[in-house]
Amino acid sequence: MRKASEYRQHAADCRALAAKMEHANERDLLLRMAATWEEMAHERERSTARDGEGE
């Protein structure tokens, strides 16, 4: 299973790409993707805490 830190890196990559986009719809899509990656990171952290696993 992937680590929360990997999901956060994907989110950061999406935000970096979004900053370079000229069109608002492209920026918005990348920012929504970043939010989804962040949500996945939070869920992974909750899952590992609940299961007593480390990252």
mmCIF entry with sequence, helices, sheets and N, C-alpha, C, O atoms, coordinates in Angstrom:
data_MODEL
# 
_entry.id   MODEL 
# 
_entity.id                         1 
_entity.type                       polymer 
_entity.pdbx_number_of_molecules   1 
# 
_entity_poly.entity_id                      1 
_entity_poly.type                           'polypeptide(L)' 
_entity_poly.nstd_linkage                   no 
_entity_poly.nstd_monomer                   no 
_entity_poly.pdbx_seq_one_letter_code       MRKASEYRQHAADCRALAAKMEHANERDLLLRMAATWEEMAHERERSTARDGEGE 
_entity_poly.pdbx_seq_one_letter_code_can   MRKASEYRQHAADCRALAAKMEHANERDLLLRMAATWEEMAHERERSTARDGEGE 
_entity_poly.pdbx_strand_id                 A 
# 
loop_
_entity_poly_seq.entity_id 
_entity_poly_seq.num 
_entity_poly_seq.mon_id 
_entity_poly_seq.hetero 
1 1  MET n 
1 2  ARG n 
1 3  LYS n 
1 4  ALA n 
1 5  SER n 
1 6  GLU n 
1 7  TYR n 
1 8  ARG n 
1 9  GLN n 
1 10 HIS n 
1 11 ALA n 
1 12 ALA n 
1 13 ASP n 
1 14 CYS n 
1 15 ARG n 
1 16 ALA n 
1 17 LEU n 
1 18 ALA n 
1 19 ALA n 
1 20 LYS n 
1 21 MET n 
1 22 GLU n 
1 23 HIS n 
1 24 ALA n 
1 25 ASN n 
1 26 GLU n 
1 27 ARG n 
1 28 ASP n 
1 29 LEU n 
1 30 LEU n 
1 31 LEU n 
1 32 ARG n 
1 33 MET n 
1 34 ALA n 
1 35 ALA n 
1 36 THR n 
1 37 TRP n 
1 38 GLU n 
1 39 GLU n 
1 40 MET n 
1 41 ALA n 
1 42 HIS n 
1 43 GLU n 
1 44 ARG n 
1 45 GLU n 
1 46 ARG n 
1 47 SER n 
1 48 THR n 
1 49 ALA n 
1 50 ARG n 
1 51 ASP n 
1 52 GLY n 
1 53 GLU n 
1 54 GLY n 
1 55 GLU n 
# 
_struct_asym.id          A 
_struct_asym.entity_id   1 
# 
loop_
_struct_conf.conf_type_id 
_struct_conf.id 
_struct_conf.pdbx_PDB_helix_id 
_struct_conf.beg_label_comp_id 
_struct_conf.beg_label_asym_id 
_struct_conf.beg_label_seq_id 
_struct_conf.pdbx_beg_PDB_ins_code 
_struct_conf.end_label_comp_id 
_struct_conf.end_label_asym_id 
_struct_conf.end_label_seq_id 
_struct_conf.pdbx_end_PDB_ins_code 
_struct_conf.beg_auth_comp_id 
_struct_conf.beg_auth_asym_id 
_struct_conf.beg_auth_seq_id 
_struct_conf.end_auth_comp_id 
_struct_conf.end_auth_asym_id 
_struct_conf.end_auth_seq_id 
_struct_conf.pdbx_PDB_helix_class 
_struct_conf.details 
_struct_conf.pdbx_PDB_helix_length 
HELX_P HELX_P1 AA1 ALA A 4  ? LYS A 20 ? ALA A 4  LYS A 20 1 ? 17 
HELX_P HELX_P2 AA2 ALA A 24 ? ASP A 51 ? ALA A 24 ASP A 51 1 ? 28 
# 
_struct_conf_type.id          HELX_P 
_struct_conf_type.criteria    ? 
_struct_conf_type.reference   ? 
# 
loop_
_atom_site.group_PDB 
_atom_site.id 
_atom_site.type_symbol 
_atom_site.label_atom_id 
_atom_site.label_alt_id 
_atom_site.label_comp_id 
_atom_site.label_asym_id 
_atom_site.label_entity_id 
_atom_site.label_seq_id 
_atom_site.pdbx_PDB_ins_code 
_atom_site.Cartn_x 
_atom_site.Cartn_y 
_atom_site.Cartn_z 
_atom_site.occupancy 
_atom_site.B_iso_or_equiv 
_atom_site.pdbx_formal_charge 
_atom_site.auth_seq_id 
_atom_site.auth_comp_id 
_atom_site.auth_asym_id 
_atom_site.auth_atom_id 
_atom_site.pdbx_PDB_model_num 
ATOM 1   N N  . MET A 1 1  ? 0.845   -1.179 0.000   1.00 0.00 ? 1  MET A N  1 
ATOM 2   C CA . MET A 1 1  ? 0.000   0.000  0.000   1.00 0.00 ? 1  MET A CA 1 
ATOM 3   C C  . MET A 1 1  ? 0.891   1.244  0.000   1.00 0.00 ? 1  MET A C  1 
ATOM 4   O O  . MET A 1 1  ? 1.968   1.246  0.596   1.00 0.00 ? 1  MET A O  1 
ATOM 5   N N  . ARG A 1 2  ? 0.446   2.262  -0.650  1.00 0.00 ? 2  ARG A N  1 
ATOM 6   C CA . ARG A 1 2  ? 1.231   3.494  -0.728  1.00 0.00 ? 2  ARG A CA 1 
ATOM 7   C C  . ARG A 1 2  ? 1.223   4.254  0.585   1.00 0.00 ? 2  ARG A C  1 
ATOM 8   O O  . ARG A 1 2  ? 0.337   4.086  1.423   1.00 0.00 ? 2  ARG A O  1 
ATOM 9   N N  . LYS A 1 3  ? 2.220   5.084  0.735   1.00 0.00 ? 3  LYS A N  1 
ATOM 10  C CA . LYS A 1 3  ? 2.347   5.911  1.932   1.00 0.00 ? 3  LYS A CA 1 
ATOM 11  C C  . LYS A 1 3  ? 1.638   7.242  1.730   1.00 0.00 ? 3  LYS A C  1 
ATOM 12  O O  . LYS A 1 3  ? 1.505   7.729  0.607   1.00 0.00 ? 3  LYS A O  1 
ATOM 13  N N  . ALA A 1 4  ? 1.189   7.818  2.832   1.00 0.00 ? 4  ALA A N  1 
ATOM 14  C CA . ALA A 1 4  ? 0.544   9.130  2.783   1.00 0.00 ? 4  ALA A CA 1 
ATOM 15  C C  . ALA A 1 4  ? 1.488   10.160 2.183   1.00 0.00 ? 4  ALA A C  1 
ATOM 16  O O  . ALA A 1 4  ? 1.044   11.068 1.479   1.00 0.00 ? 4  ALA A O  1 
ATOM 17  N N  . SER A 1 5  ? 2.775   10.034 2.448   1.00 0.00 ? 5  SER A N  1 
ATOM 18  C CA . SER A 1 5  ? 3.741   10.997 1.909   1.00 0.00 ? 5  SER A CA 1 
ATOM 19  C C  . SER A 1 5  ? 3.791   10.947 0.374   1.00 0.00 ? 5  SER A C  1 
ATOM 20  O O  . SER A 1 5  ? 4.028   11.968 -0.272  1.00 0.00 ? 5  SER A O  1 
ATOM 21  N N  . GLU A 1 6  ? 3.572   9.775  -0.196  1.00 0.00 ? 6  GLU A N  1 
ATOM 22  C CA . GLU A 1 6  ? 3.534   9.670  -1.660  1.00 0.00 ? 6  GLU A CA 1 
ATOM 23  C C  . GLU A 1 6  ? 2.315   10.415 -2.210  1.00 0.00 ? 6  GLU A C  1 
ATOM 24  O O  . GLU A 1 6  ? 2.407   11.125 -3.212  1.00 0.00 ? 6  GLU A O  1 
ATOM 25  N N  . TYR A 1 7  ? 1.174   10.243 -1.538  1.00 0.00 ? 7  TYR A N  1 
ATOM 26  C CA . TYR A 1 7  ? -0.035  10.951 -1.973  1.00 0.00 ? 7  TYR A CA 1 
ATOM 27  C C  . TYR A 1 7  ? 0.164   12.461 -1.871  1.00 0.00 ? 7  TYR A C  1 
ATOM 28  O O  . TYR A 1 7  ? -0.268  13.213 -2.745  1.00 0.00 ? 7  TYR A O  1 
ATOM 29  N N  . ARG A 1 8  ? 0.819   12.895 -0.803  1.00 0.00 ? 8  ARG A N  1 
ATOM 30  C CA . ARG A 1 8  ? 1.061   14.334 -0.633  1.00 0.00 ? 8  ARG A CA 1 
ATOM 31  C C  . ARG A 1 8  ? 1.997   14.860 -1.721  1.00 0.00 ? 8  ARG A C  1 
ATOM 32  O O  . ARG A 1 8  ? 1.844   15.994 -2.175  1.00 0.00 ? 8  ARG A O  1 
ATOM 33  N N  . GLN A 1 9  ? 2.954   14.050 -2.135  1.00 0.00 ? 9  GLN A N  1 
ATOM 34  C CA . GLN A 1 9  ? 3.852   14.477 -3.210  1.00 0.00 ? 9  GLN A CA 1 
ATOM 35  C C  . GLN A 1 9  ? 3.081   14.635 -4.521  1.00 0.00 ? 9  GLN A C  1 
ATOM 36  O O  . GLN A 1 9  ? 3.315   15.581 -5.274  1.00 0.00 ? 9  GLN A O  1 
ATOM 37  N N  . HIS A 1 10 ? 2.170   13.715 -4.788  1.00 0.00 ? 10 HIS A N  1 
ATOM 38  C CA . HIS A 1 10 ? 1.330   13.842 -5.990  1.00 0.00 ? 10 HIS A CA 1 
ATOM 39  C C  . HIS A 1 10 ? 0.504   15.128 -5.919  1.00 0.00 ? 10 HIS A C  1 
ATOM 40  O O  . HIS A 1 10 ? 0.347   15.826 -6.921  1.00 0.00 ? 10 HIS A O  1 
ATOM 41  N N  . ALA A 1 11 ? -0.016  15.435 -4.739  1.00 0.00 ? 11 ALA A N  1 
ATOM 42  C CA . ALA A 1 11 ? -0.799  16.659 -4.564  1.00 0.00 ? 11 ALA A CA 1 
ATOM 43  C C  . ALA A 1 11 ? 0.065   17.885 -4.839  1.00 0.00 ? 11 ALA A C  1 
ATOM 44  O O  . ALA A 1 11 ? -0.370  18.819 -5.513  1.00 0.00 ? 11 ALA A O  1 
ATOM 45  N N  . ALA A 1 12 ? 1.277   17.880 -4.321  1.00 0.00 ? 12 ALA A N  1 
ATOM 46  C CA . ALA A 1 12 ? 2.194   19.004 -4.550  1.00 0.00 ? 12 ALA A CA 1 
ATOM 47  C C  . ALA A 1 12 ? 2.527   19.143 -6.035  1.00 0.00 ? 12 ALA A C  1 
ATOM 48  O O  . ALA A 1 12 ? 2.610   20.254 -6.560  1.00 0.00 ? 12 ALA A O  1 
ATOM 49  N N  . ASP A 1 13 ? 2.714   18.019 -6.697  1.00 0.00 ? 13 ASP A N  1 
ATOM 50  C CA . ASP A 1 13 ? 3.001   18.051 -8.138  1.00 0.00 ? 13 ASP A CA 1 
ATOM 51  C C  . ASP A 1 13 ? 1.830   18.651 -8.909  1.00 0.00 ? 13 ASP A C  1 
ATOM 52  O O  . ASP A 1 13 ? 2.029   19.443 -9.830  1.00 0.00 ? 13 ASP A O  1 
ATOM 53  N N  . CYS A 1 14 ? 0.622   18.277 -8.537  1.00 0.00 ? 14 CYS A N  1 
ATOM 54  C CA . CYS A 1 14 ? -0.565  18.831 -9.200  1.00 0.00 ? 14 CYS A CA 1 
ATOM 55  C C  . CYS A 1 14 ? -0.655  20.341 -8.985  1.00 0.00 ? 14 CYS A C  1 
ATOM 56  O O  . CYS A 1 14 ? -0.962  21.091 -9.912  1.00 0.00 ? 14 CYS A O  1 
ATOM 57  N N  . ARG A 1 15 ? -0.385  20.782 -7.746  1.00 0.00 ? 15 ARG A N  1 
ATOM 58  C CA . ARG A 1 15 ? -0.443  22.223 -7.472  1.00 0.00 ? 15 ARG A CA 1 
ATOM 59  C C  . ARG A 1 15 ? 0.631   22.980 -8.253  1.00 0.00 ? 15 ARG A C  1 
ATOM 60  O O  . ARG A 1 15 ? 0.387   24.084 -8.739  1.00 0.00 ? 15 ARG A O  1 
ATOM 61  N N  . ALA A 1 16 ? 1.815   22.387 -8.370  1.00 0.00 ? 16 ALA A N  1 
ATOM 62  C CA . ALA A 1 16 ? 2.894   23.036 -9.123  1.00 0.00 ? 16 ALA A CA 1 
ATOM 63  C C  . ALA A 1 16 ? 2.516   23.163 -10.592 1.00 0.00 ? 16 ALA A C  1 
ATOM 64  O O  . ALA A 1 16 ? 2.749   24.200 -11.211 1.00 0.00 ? 16 ALA A O  1 
ATOM 65  N N  . LEU A 1 17 ? 1.934   22.110 -11.144 1.00 0.00 ? 17 LEU A N  1 
ATOM 66  C CA . LEU A 1 17 ? 1.487   22.171 -12.541 1.00 0.00 ? 17 LEU A CA 1 
ATOM 67  C C  . LEU A 1 17 ? 0.362   23.191 -12.706 1.00 0.00 ? 17 LEU A C  1 
ATOM 68  O O  . LEU A 1 17 ? 0.328   23.930 -13.689 1.00 0.00 ? 17 LEU A O  1 
ATOM 69  N N  . ALA A 1 18 ? -0.553  23.225 -11.744 1.00 0.00 ? 18 ALA A N  1 
ATOM 70  C CA . ALA A 1 18 ? -1.675  24.161 -11.817 1.00 0.00 ? 18 ALA A CA 1 
ATOM 71  C C  . ALA A 1 18 ? -1.177  25.600 -11.877 1.00 0.00 ? 18 ALA A C  1 
ATOM 72  O O  . ALA A 1 18 ? -1.759  26.434 -12.570 1.00 0.00 ? 18 ALA A O  1 
ATOM 73  N N  . ALA A 1 19 ? -0.114  25.887 -11.162 1.00 0.00 ? 19 ALA A N  1 
ATOM 74  C CA . ALA A 1 19 ? 0.431   27.245 -11.135 1.00 0.00 ? 19 ALA A CA 1 
ATOM 75  C C  . ALA A 1 19 ? 0.959   27.673 -12.499 1.00 0.00 ? 19 ALA A C  1 
ATOM 76  O O  . ALA A 1 19 ? 1.092   28.867 -12.768 1.00 0.00 ? 19 ALA A O  1 
ATOM 77  N N  . LYS A 1 20 ? 1.256   26.715 -13.349 1.00 0.00 ? 20 LYS A N  1 
ATOM 78  C CA . LYS A 1 20 ? 1.805   27.015 -14.669 1.00 0.00 ? 20 LYS A CA 1 
ATOM 79  C C  . LYS A 1 20 ? 0.749   27.070 -15.769 1.00 0.00 ? 20 LYS A C  1 
ATOM 80  O O  . LYS A 1 20 ? 1.048   27.460 -16.897 1.00 0.00 ? 20 LYS A O  1 
ATOM 81  N N  . MET A 1 21 ? -0.478  26.683 -15.447 1.00 0.00 ? 21 MET A N  1 
ATOM 82  C CA . MET A 1 21 ? -1.527  26.616 -16.456 1.00 0.00 ? 21 MET A CA 1 
ATOM 83  C C  . MET A 1 21 ? -2.085  28.005 -16.766 1.00 0.00 ? 21 MET A C  1 
ATOM 84  O O  . MET A 1 21 ? -2.303  28.822 -15.871 1.00 0.00 ? 21 MET A O  1 
ATOM 85  N N  . GLU A 1 22 ? -2.304  28.245 -18.037 1.00 0.00 ? 22 GLU A N  1 
ATOM 86  C CA . GLU A 1 22 ? -2.872  29.527 -18.465 1.00 0.00 ? 22 GLU A CA 1 
ATOM 87  C C  . GLU A 1 22 ? -4.387  29.534 -18.364 1.00 0.00 ? 22 GLU A C  1 
ATOM 88  O O  . GLU A 1 22 ? -4.986  30.571 -18.076 1.00 0.00 ? 22 GLU A O  1 
ATOM 89  N N  . HIS A 1 23 ? -5.002  28.406 -18.595 1.00 0.00 ? 23 HIS A N  1 
ATOM 90  C CA . HIS A 1 23 ? -6.459  28.333 -18.631 1.00 0.00 ? 23 HIS A CA 1 
ATOM 91  C C  . HIS A 1 23 ? -7.019  27.915 -17.271 1.00 0.00 ? 23 HIS A C  1 
ATOM 92  O O  . HIS A 1 23 ? -6.535  26.974 -16.640 1.00 0.00 ? 23 HIS A O  1 
ATOM 93  N N  . ALA A 1 24 ? -8.035  28.630 -16.846 1.00 0.00 ? 24 ALA A N  1 
ATOM 94  C CA . ALA A 1 24 ? -8.630  28.394 -15.534 1.00 0.00 ? 24 ALA A CA 1 
ATOM 95  C C  . ALA A 1 24 ? -9.172  26.977 -15.398 1.00 0.00 ? 24 ALA A C  1 
ATOM 96  O O  . ALA A 1 24 ? -9.056  26.368 -14.334 1.00 0.00 ? 24 ALA A O  1 
ATOM 97  N N  . ASN A 1 25 ? -9.764  26.445 -16.470 1.00 0.00 ? 25 ASN A N  1 
ATOM 98  C CA . ASN A 1 25 ? -10.330 25.104 -16.359 1.00 0.00 ? 25 ASN A CA 1 
ATOM 99  C C  . ASN A 1 25 ? -9.241  24.054 -16.127 1.00 0.00 ? 25 ASN A C  1 
ATOM 100 O O  . ASN A 1 25 ? -9.472  23.076 -15.416 1.00 0.00 ? 25 ASN A O  1 
ATOM 101 N N  . GLU A 1 26 ? -8.072  24.243 -16.712 1.00 0.00 ? 26 GLU A N  1 
ATOM 102 C CA . GLU A 1 26 ? -6.955  23.319 -16.483 1.00 0.00 ? 26 GLU A CA 1 
ATOM 103 C C  . GLU A 1 26 ? -6.433  23.456 -15.056 1.00 0.00 ? 26 GLU A C  1 
ATOM 104 O O  . GLU A 1 26 ? -6.145  22.458 -14.394 1.00 0.00 ? 26 GLU A O  1 
ATOM 105 N N  . ARG A 1 27 ? -6.312  24.706 -14.584 1.00 0.00 ? 27 ARG A N  1 
ATOM 106 C CA . ARG A 1 27 ? -5.882  24.942 -13.204 1.00 0.00 ? 27 ARG A CA 1 
ATOM 107 C C  . ARG A 1 27 ? -6.851  24.299 -12.220 1.00 0.00 ? 27 ARG A C  1 
ATOM 108 O O  . ARG A 1 27 ? -6.443  23.621 -11.277 1.00 0.00 ? 27 ARG A O  1 
ATOM 109 N N  . ASP A 1 28 ? -8.139  24.523 -12.455 1.00 0.00 ? 28 ASP A N  1 
ATOM 110 C CA . ASP A 1 28 ? -9.153  23.985 -11.553 1.00 0.00 ? 28 ASP A CA 1 
ATOM 111 C C  . ASP A 1 28 ? -9.110  22.462 -11.503 1.00 0.00 ? 28 ASP A C  1 
ATOM 112 O O  . ASP A 1 28 ? -9.222  21.874 -10.428 1.00 0.00 ? 28 ASP A O  1 
ATOM 113 N N  . LEU A 1 29 ? -8.950  21.829 -12.642 1.00 0.00 ? 29 LEU A N  1 
ATOM 114 C CA . LEU A 1 29 ? -8.870  20.376 -12.682 1.00 0.00 ? 29 LEU A CA 1 
ATOM 115 C C  . LEU A 1 29 ? -7.679  19.877 -11.867 1.00 0.00 ? 29 LEU A C  1 
ATOM 116 O O  . LEU A 1 29 ? -7.814  18.939 -11.080 1.00 0.00 ? 29 LEU A O  1 
ATOM 117 N N  . LEU A 1 30 ? -6.527  20.492 -12.051 1.00 0.00 ? 30 LEU A N  1 
ATOM 118 C CA . LEU A 1 30 ? -5.332  20.074 -11.311 1.00 0.00 ? 30 LEU A CA 1 
ATOM 119 C C  . LEU A 1 30 ? -5.481  20.334 -9.812  1.00 0.00 ? 30 LEU A C  1 
ATOM 120 O O  . LEU A 1 30 ? -5.013  19.539 -8.997  1.00 0.00 ? 30 LEU A O  1 
ATOM 121 N N  . LEU A 1 31 ? -6.119  21.423 -9.450  1.00 0.00 ? 31 LEU A N  1 
ATOM 122 C CA . LEU A 1 31 ? -6.335  21.711 -8.032  1.00 0.00 ? 31 LEU A CA 1 
ATOM 123 C C  . LEU A 1 31 ? -7.327  20.730 -7.409  1.00 0.00 ? 31 LEU A C  1 
ATOM 124 O O  . LEU A 1 31 ? -7.181  20.359 -6.244  1.00 0.00 ? 31 LEU A O  1 
ATOM 125 N N  . ARG A 1 32 ? -8.328  20.308 -8.172  1.00 0.00 ? 32 ARG A N  1 
ATOM 126 C CA . ARG A 1 32 ? -9.247  19.278 -7.685  1.00 0.00 ? 32 ARG A CA 1 
ATOM 127 C C  . ARG A 1 32 ? -8.512  17.953 -7.521  1.00 0.00 ? 32 ARG A C  1 
ATOM 128 O O  . ARG A 1 32 ? -8.753  17.217 -6.564  1.00 0.00 ? 32 ARG A O  1 
ATOM 129 N N  . MET A 1 33 ? -7.614  17.654 -8.458  1.00 0.00 ? 33 MET A N  1 
ATOM 130 C CA . MET A 1 33 ? -6.813  16.437 -8.340  1.00 0.00 ? 33 MET A CA 1 
ATOM 131 C C  . MET A 1 33 ? -5.939  16.499 -7.090  1.00 0.00 ? 33 MET A C  1 
ATOM 132 O O  . MET A 1 33 ? -5.813  15.510 -6.368  1.00 0.00 ? 33 MET A O  1 
ATOM 133 N N  . ALA A 1 34 ? -5.339  17.655 -6.836  1.00 0.00 ? 34 ALA A N  1 
ATOM 134 C CA . ALA A 1 34 ? -4.508  17.825 -5.642  1.00 0.00 ? 34 ALA A CA 1 
ATOM 135 C C  . ALA A 1 34 ? -5.334  17.593 -4.378  1.00 0.00 ? 34 ALA A C  1 
ATOM 136 O O  . ALA A 1 34 ? -4.871  16.945 -3.440  1.00 0.00 ? 34 ALA A O  1 
ATOM 137 N N  . ALA A 1 35 ? -6.540  18.118 -4.358  1.00 0.00 ? 35 ALA A N  1 
ATOM 138 C CA . ALA A 1 35 ? -7.413  17.936 -3.192  1.00 0.00 ? 35 ALA A CA 1 
ATOM 139 C C  . ALA A 1 35 ? -7.749  16.464 -2.994  1.00 0.00 ? 35 ALA A C  1 
ATOM 140 O O  . ALA A 1 35 ? -7.822  15.989 -1.861  1.00 0.00 ? 35 ALA A O  1 
ATOM 141 N N  . THR A 1 36 ? -7.950  15.751 -4.077  1.00 0.00 ? 36 THR A N  1 
ATOM 142 C CA . THR A 1 36 ? -8.232  14.317 -3.983  1.00 0.00 ? 36 THR A CA 1 
ATOM 143 C C  . THR A 1 36 ? -7.031  13.556 -3.429  1.00 0.00 ? 36 THR A C  1 
ATOM 144 O O  . THR A 1 36 ? -7.188  12.675 -2.584  1.00 0.00 ? 36 THR A O  1 
ATOM 145 N N  . TRP A 1 37 ? -5.828  13.893 -3.905  1.00 0.00 ? 37 TRP A N  1 
ATOM 146 C CA . TRP A 1 37 ? -4.613  13.256 -3.376  1.00 0.00 ? 37 TRP A CA 1 
ATOM 147 C C  . TRP A 1 37 ? -4.480  13.535 -1.883  1.00 0.00 ? 37 TRP A C  1 
ATOM 148 O O  . TRP A 1 37 ? -4.126  12.636 -1.121  1.00 0.00 ? 37 TRP A O  1 
ATOM 149 N N  . GLU A 1 38 ? -4.759  14.772 -1.451  1.00 0.00 ? 38 GLU A N  1 
ATOM 150 C CA . GLU A 1 38 ? -4.680  15.119 -0.032  1.00 0.00 ? 38 GLU A CA 1 
ATOM 151 C C  . GLU A 1 38 ? -5.690  14.314 0.783   1.00 0.00 ? 38 GLU A C  1 
ATOM 152 O O  . GLU A 1 38 ? -5.384  13.827 1.871   1.00 0.00 ? 38 GLU A O  1 
ATOM 153 N N  . GLU A 1 39 ? -6.893  14.184 0.239   1.00 0.00 ? 39 GLU A N  1 
ATOM 154 C CA . GLU A 1 39 ? -7.920  13.395 0.908   1.00 0.00 ? 39 GLU A CA 1 
ATOM 155 C C  . GLU A 1 39 ? -7.463  11.938 1.056   1.00 0.00 ? 39 GLU A C  1 
ATOM 156 O O  . GLU A 1 39 ? -7.677  11.316 2.097   1.00 0.00 ? 39 GLU A O  1 
ATOM 157 N N  . MET A 1 40 ? -6.845  11.414 0.025   1.00 0.00 ? 40 MET A N  1 
ATOM 158 C CA . MET A 1 40 ? -6.330  10.050 0.079   1.00 0.00 ? 40 MET A CA 1 
ATOM 159 C C  . MET A 1 40 ? -5.219  9.929  1.131   1.00 0.00 ? 40 MET A C  1 
ATOM 160 O O  . MET A 1 40 ? -5.132  8.917  1.826   1.00 0.00 ? 40 MET A O  1 
ATOM 161 N N  . ALA A 1 41 ? -4.381  10.946 1.245   1.00 0.00 ? 41 ALA A N  1 
ATOM 162 C CA . ALA A 1 41 ? -3.323  10.937 2.260   1.00 0.00 ? 41 ALA A CA 1 
ATOM 163 C C  . ALA A 1 41 ? -3.930  10.898 3.658   1.00 0.00 ? 41 ALA A C  1 
ATOM 164 O O  . ALA A 1 41 ? -3.479  10.140 4.517   1.00 0.00 ? 41 ALA A O  1 
ATOM 165 N N  . HIS A 1 42 ? -4.959  11.720 3.883   1.00 0.00 ? 42 HIS A N  1 
ATOM 166 C CA . HIS A 1 42 ? -5.624  11.734 5.191   1.00 0.00 ? 42 HIS A CA 1 
ATOM 167 C C  . HIS A 1 42 ? -6.249  10.372 5.488   1.00 0.00 ? 42 HIS A C  1 
ATOM 168 O O  . HIS A 1 42 ? -6.149  9.864  6.605   1.00 0.00 ? 42 HIS A O  1 
ATOM 169 N N  . GLU A 1 43 ? -6.882  9.799  4.493   1.00 0.00 ? 43 GLU A N  1 
ATOM 170 C CA . GLU A 1 43 ? -7.509  8.492  4.688   1.00 0.00 ? 43 GLU A CA 1 
ATOM 171 C C  . GLU A 1 43 ? -6.457  7.426  5.001   1.00 0.00 ? 43 GLU A C  1 
ATOM 172 O O  . GLU A 1 43 ? -6.674  6.558  5.846   1.00 0.00 ? 43 GLU A O  1 
ATOM 173 N N  . ARG A 1 44 ? -5.334  7.498  4.324   1.00 0.00 ? 44 ARG A N  1 
ATOM 174 C CA . ARG A 1 44 ? -4.252  6.535  4.580   1.00 0.00 ? 44 ARG A CA 1 
ATOM 175 C C  . ARG A 1 44 ? -3.746  6.679  6.009   1.00 0.00 ? 44 ARG A C  1 
ATOM 176 O O  . ARG A 1 44 ? -3.497  5.681  6.686   1.00 0.00 ? 44 ARG A O  1 
ATOM 177 N N  . GLU A 1 45 ? -3.593  7.924  6.471   1.00 0.00 ? 45 GLU A N  1 
ATOM 178 C CA . GLU A 1 45 ? -3.150  8.148  7.841   1.00 0.00 ? 45 GLU A CA 1 
ATOM 179 C C  . GLU A 1 45 ? -4.167  7.604  8.844   1.00 0.00 ? 45 GLU A C  1 
ATOM 180 O O  . GLU A 1 45 ? -3.789  6.977  9.834   1.00 0.00 ? 45 GLU A O  1 
ATOM 181 N N  . ARG A 1 46 ? -5.441  7.841  8.593   1.00 0.00 ? 46 ARG A N  1 
ATOM 182 C CA . ARG A 1 46 ? -6.480  7.312  9.486   1.00 0.00 ? 46 ARG A CA 1 
ATOM 183 C C  . ARG A 1 46 ? -6.439  5.781  9.494   1.00 0.00 ? 46 ARG A C  1 
ATOM 184 O O  . ARG A 1 46 ? -6.580  5.149  10.541  1.00 0.00 ? 46 ARG A O  1 
ATOM 185 N N  . SER A 1 47 ? -6.248  5.212  8.329   1.00 0.00 ? 47 SER A N  1 
ATOM 186 C CA . SER A 1 47 ? -6.206  3.760  8.194   1.00 0.00 ? 47 SER A CA 1 
ATOM 187 C C  . SER A 1 47 ? -5.024  3.160  8.955   1.00 0.00 ? 47 SER A C  1 
ATOM 188 O O  . SER A 1 47 ? -5.171  2.159  9.657   1.00 0.00 ? 47 SER A O  1 
ATOM 189 N N  . THR A 1 48 ? -3.862  3.776  8.810   1.00 0.00 ? 48 THR A N  1 
ATOM 190 C CA . THR A 1 48 ? -2.675  3.237  9.485   1.00 0.00 ? 48 THR A CA 1 
ATOM 191 C C  . THR A 1 48 ? -2.783  3.427  11.002  1.00 0.00 ? 48 THR A C  1 
ATOM 192 O O  . THR A 1 48 ? -2.338  2.574  11.770  1.00 0.00 ? 48 THR A O  1 
ATOM 193 N N  . ALA A 1 49 ? -3.368  4.537  11.427  1.00 0.00 ? 49 ALA A N  1 
ATOM 194 C CA . ALA A 1 49 ? -3.548  4.771  12.862  1.00 0.00 ? 49 ALA A CA 1 
ATOM 195 C C  . ALA A 1 49 ? -4.530  3.761  13.449  1.00 0.00 ? 49 ALA A C  1 
ATOM 196 O O  . ALA A 1 49 ? -4.323  3.239  14.544  1.00 0.00 ? 49 ALA A O  1 
ATOM 197 N N  . ARG A 1 50 ? -5.584  3.498  12.715  1.00 0.00 ? 50 ARG A N  1 
ATOM 198 C CA . ARG A 1 50 ? -6.606  2.560  13.178  1.00 0.00 ? 50 ARG A CA 1 
ATOM 199 C C  . ARG A 1 50 ? -6.051  1.141  13.234  1.00 0.00 ? 50 ARG A C  1 
ATOM 200 O O  . ARG A 1 50 ? -6.353  0.392  14.164  1.00 0.00 ? 50 ARG A O  1 
ATOM 201 N N  . ASP A 1 51 ? -5.247  0.769  12.251  1.00 0.00 ? 51 ASP A N  1 
ATOM 202 C CA . ASP A 1 51 ? -4.700  -0.588 12.157  1.00 0.00 ? 51 ASP A CA 1 
ATOM 203 C C  . ASP A 1 51 ? -3.397  -0.757 12.930  1.00 0.00 ? 51 ASP A C  1 
ATOM 204 O O  . ASP A 1 51 ? -2.861  -1.861 13.022  1.00 0.00 ? 51 ASP A O  1 
ATOM 205 N N  . GLY A 1 52 ? -2.893  0.339  13.483  1.00 0.00 ? 52 GLY A N  1 
ATOM 206 C CA . GLY A 1 52 ? -1.658  0.265  14.255  1.00 0.00 ? 52 GLY A CA 1 
ATOM 207 C C  . GLY A 1 52 ? -0.422  0.060  13.396  1.00 0.00 ? 52 GLY A C  1 
ATOM 208 O O  . GLY A 1 52 ? 0.600   -0.434 13.874  1.00 0.00 ? 52 GLY A O  1 
ATOM 209 N N  . GLU A 1 53 ? -0.516  0.444  12.120  1.00 0.00 ? 53 GLU A N  1 
ATOM 210 C CA . GLU A 1 53 ? 0.619   0.306  11.210  1.00 0.00 ? 53 GLU A CA 1 
ATOM 211 C C  . GLU A 1 53 ? 1.424   1.591  11.215  1.00 0.00 ? 53 GLU A C  1 
ATOM 212 O O  . GLU A 1 53 ? 0.912   2.658  11.553  1.00 0.00 ? 53 GLU A O  1 
ATOM 213 N N  . GLY A 1 54 ? 2.670   1.479  10.840  1.00 0.00 ? 54 GLY A N  1 
ATOM 214 C CA . GLY A 1 54 ? 3.484   2.662  10.604  1.00 0.00 ? 54 GLY A CA 1 
ATOM 215 C C  . GLY A 1 54 ? 3.451   2.989  9.141   1.00 0.00 ? 54 GLY A C  1 
ATOM 216 O O  . GLY A 1 54 ? 3.002   2.179  8.330   1.00 0.00 ? 54 GLY A O  1 
ATOM 217 N N  . GLU A 1 55 ? 3.921   4.170  8.787   1.00 0.00 ? 55 GLU A N  1 
ATOM 218 C CA . GLU A 1 55 ? 3.974   4.534  7.378   1.00 0.00 ? 55 GLU A CA 1 
ATOM 219 C C  . GLU A 1 55 ? 5.195   3.903  6.827   1.00 0.00 ? 55 GLU A C  1 
ATOM 220 O O  . GLU A 1 55 ? 5.485   4.052  5.640   1.00 0.00 ? 55 GLU A O  1 
# 
